[in-house]
Amino acid sequence: MQDNLLCNEGEKQSKPILFFMIFVAMLAVVAVVFHIITDNMFLEGRNVRAIVSNAVFPTFIAWGLCFLFACGYTDLSIGGVVVLGSFATGVFGNLYGYPGVILGGLVTGTLLIFLNFIVFAFTRIPSWIASISLAMVYEAIAVFLRSNRDTRPYIDAELSSEFRALGQLPLNLILLAAGFTIVYFVYNRTSIGVNIRAVGGNKEVSRALGINVLRTLLWVGLICGMLVGFGAVLQQSYNVRTTVMTGLTSVQIIFRPLSIVFLAQILQKRINIIIAVPFCSLIIYGVFNVMAFFGIPSGTLQDVVLCVFLITFGIGGQRGVKEVVK
């Protein structure tokens, strides 16, 4: 009897590993197909490095969205936060070197997302409504900084080439690995991660179980803010300059991280969502890379394809959910 139980437990543990191996093998096959249809250019070293480097920044944003969605909230101001965080990374990086690069974006992202969750928690305004208002505020701040005579030279300046290593290989992959280790542990192995998912499931039941809902929401703001802030650091380190976005166009910044999370949600029954996110990021950016090879212009048809991805992955990720999804 005991042997049977041990055997069943072993089978349960081996199934996710087997699925993960099959999943990676399928990605390898798809990559080879992409390589063939792009005249043996997709898997060239330079192109692979470009895909990986482009995928690192949205991976951190997507991890932040995992915590956000796990507690049942939506924040559409993240794009505006990334813009301001990128500005801070460039300005303070040029002034103070790598300490300014890291702290500029990290502190800005953490403070603003934490502020968002203070608003969500204490005003009880639906998060998607409050975050739209906050997005417009952050966009207005960015426009002011960009148009003001005193601050414009700092905002327009590119991040110095001396301080761009965080967005380049191999350091960005090292940071990705370190980030994965921390995020995986917090999400899956700490009481904070358990409480966040419990609050997202049912606030009233969570309170009855002794979970401090307010404190948990503030933890979400802190964790998500740090991930978004560090994502802004990597984004500015790779792109070296960020443009001002108005009229809620900053929301576009989270479209690809959103599609990454939706795809990861489809896989999370077999693969832990934190593990799935980096692979889904590579899938999304690999597909857009192939579209670029075929001359599909960015900003137009690529956005249409991204919209299709969002809807398709959103439907797939919510299969079996009977109630209204926030």
N, C-alpha and C positions, 0 to 999 in steps of 0.2 A: 504493500500500500504506500509506504513511504517512498519506495523507489519510483512508483508511478507519479507521485506528486512532484518529486524532484525532476523527473523526465518532462512532465508538463510545464514546469517552471522554466526548464532549460529551453524548451521549444518556444515559449512566449518571449524569452529574451533574445533568441536567435532570429526570430521573424523580422524585427526592425532592422537588425544588422544585415540580413539577407536582402531586404527591400532596399536599403541604402546602397548596397553594393550593386544591385541591379540598376538603381537610379543613376549612379555614377557611370556605369557601363553604357547606359542609354545616352547620357550626355556626351560621352566620348564618341559614340557612333554619330550623333547629330553633328558634333564638331567636325568630324571627318567629312560628312556630307556637305556641310557649309564650306569646308576647305575645297572640295571638288567643284562646287557650283560657283565659287569665286575665283576660279582659275588658280588654285593653289596659293591663295593669298591670305585666307582667314587664319591659318595656323602659323603664319610667319611670325618670328619673334617680336618684331616691332608692333605688329597688329595685336598680338596677344597681350603684350605689355600695355597697350593703349586701352584694351577692354578691361583688363584687371584694374588699372589705375582709375578708370572712370567708374568702376563698380564699387570701389571702397567707400567713397563719400556717401552715396545713398544707402549703403548697408548700415551705417551707423544711424542714419535717419530712420530707416526701416525698423531697426531694433527699438528705437524710441517709440515708434508707432505700435510695436508689439505690446509694450507696457501700457500705452495709452488705450488701445483697444481692449486689452485684458481687463481694465477697470471700467469699461463701458462708456468711455468719453471720446469726443472728437475734437480736434484742434486744427482749425483751418488757418491759423496764424503762423504756423511753423515756417512757411516760406518767407514771411516777413522777418521772422527771427533769424533765419539763415542769412538773409541779406545783411541785417545789422551786425550779426556775428562775424560775417566775412569782412565787413567794413572794419570792425574792431581788430580783427586779425591782421589786416593789411596795415592799418595805421600804427598800432602798437608794435607790430612786428618790425616795421621800418624804423621805429624810434628806439626799441629796446631789444631787438634781436629775438632769438627763440623764446625766451620767457614771455615777451610781448605777443608773439605768434600764438602760443598755447593759451595763455591766460586771457588774451583779448577775446577770442571767440568762445572759449569755454565759460568764462564768467558771464559774458553777455547772454549766451544761450541759456545758461542755468538760471540766471536772475529773471529773464523774461518769461520762460516757460513756468517757472515757479510762481511768478506773479499771475500768470494765466490761471493756474490752479487755485490760487487764493481767490480769484474772481469766481471761478466755477464753484468752489466749495462754499463760499459765504453768501453769494448773491442768489444762488439756486436758479440762475438763468440757464436755459439749455446751452450746453457747451458749444454747439455748433453756431448758435446765434451770437453768443459772447465772443467767440473766437473770430467771427467775421468782423465784428467791430474792432477787436484788437488788431487784426490784420491791417485794417485801414489806418489805425493809429501808427503802427510800425512802418507802414509804407510812407505815411506823411513825415515821420521822423527822418527816414532815409532821403526823401526828397529835400527836406530842409538842409540836411547835412551836405547833400550834393550841390545844392544851389547857393548856399551861404558862401560869401566871399572868403571868409576866414577858414572854413573847414574844407572847402572844395579841393584845394591842392592836395590835402592829405587823402581824401576819398578817391581822387582820380589817379593817384600814384599807384603803380603796380607794386606788388610785394617784391622786395629786392631778391635778386637771384641767389643771394647768399643764404636766404632763409626759406627756401622752397623744398627742402629735403623731405619734410613730413608728407608731402603729396606725391613723392616719387618712389619708384621701386629702388631698393627692396624695403626701405623703411616703412612705407605705408602698409606692406604686407605684415611686417612685424607688429605694427600698431593694430592691424586688423586681428591678428592672432591673440594679442594681449586683450583687446576689447572683447573678443569672443569668449575667452576664458572667464573674464569678469562678469559679462552679461549673462552667460549660461549659468554661472554659479548663483548670481542674484535672483534670476528668474525661476530657477528650478530647485535650488538647494537652501534657500533662506526663508524665514517666516515672512519677510517683506513680500517676496514673490508670491507665496501662498496666499497671503492676505489680499494682495492686489487682485488675484484671480477670483478669490471669494467675493470681494466687493463687486466685481464685474458680474458675477453670477446672480447675486441677490443681496442688496444692501441691508435689508431688514433682517434676513437670516444671519448675515455677518455680524450685525450688532448683537443679536441674541446669543451668538457664540462668543461674544466678548471682544470682537475686533473693533478697534477704534477707527471708524470709517474716515473721519476728518484727517487723522494723522496718516492714514494709508494714502489718501488722495494727495496729500502734500509730499509724501515719499515719491509718488508717481511723477509729480511735477519736478522734483529734484532729479530723479533718475533720467527721465525723458529729456529734461533741460540739459543735463550733462552730455547726453548722447547727441542731441541736436547741436549743442555748442561745439563739441569736438568734430562733428560732421562739417560744421562751418569752417573750422580750422583747416581740415583736409581739403575742402572745396576751394578755399582761397589759396592754399599752398599749391594746388594743382592748376587752377585756372588763372591765378595771380591777380585777377581783377574781377569785380562784381558790378553789374549794372543795376541801376535803380529800376524798380518795378512799381507801377501804379495801377489803380483801378482794379484791385484784387488780382492782378496778374501774378503776384507772388505765390498764389495758390498753386500755380503750375509747377513750382519747384518740388512739391510733394507728390506729383502725379506718378513719377517712376517709383519712388519708395512705396507708394500705395499699391502699385501693381505688383511689386516685389512681395509685400506682405500678403496680398490676396492670394497670390500663387503659393506662398508658404503655408497659408491657412488650408489650402486644398491638400497639401502634403502632410500636415501636422498629425493626422491620424496614424501615420506610419513613421514620420521623422519629426523629432522635436522642432518646434517652429524656430527657435534660436539657431539651430544647426541648418535648417532649411533656407533661412534668409540669405546667407552669402551665396549659396548655389543658385537661388532664384535671381539674385542680382546679376550673376554672370549670364544666366539665361536671357534675361531682359536686355542687357547691354550687348550680348552676342547677336541677338535678333536685330537690334537697331543698327549694329555694325554691318550686318549683311545687307540691310536695306540701303545703307549708305553706299555700299559697293554697287548696288543696282541703280543708283542715281535717284532714289526716292528722297526728296528734299526734307530737311529737318524744319520743324516749325509749321508744316502744313500736313502733308500726307502721313508723316511719322506721328504727328499728334492724333490723327484719326485712328491709326493703328493702335496707339497707346490707349485711346478711349475704348476701342474694342477690347483690348486686354483687360482694362479695368472692369468693364461690364461682365466679360466672360469669367474672369477670375473671381469677381465679386459674387456672381451667381453660384459658381462652383464652391466657393468658400462658405456659403450660407445654405448649402443643401441640408435639408432636414430641420432647419430652424423654422418653427411655426409662427412665432410671434413677430411683431414689428422689430426690425433691426434699426438701431440708432445710426 
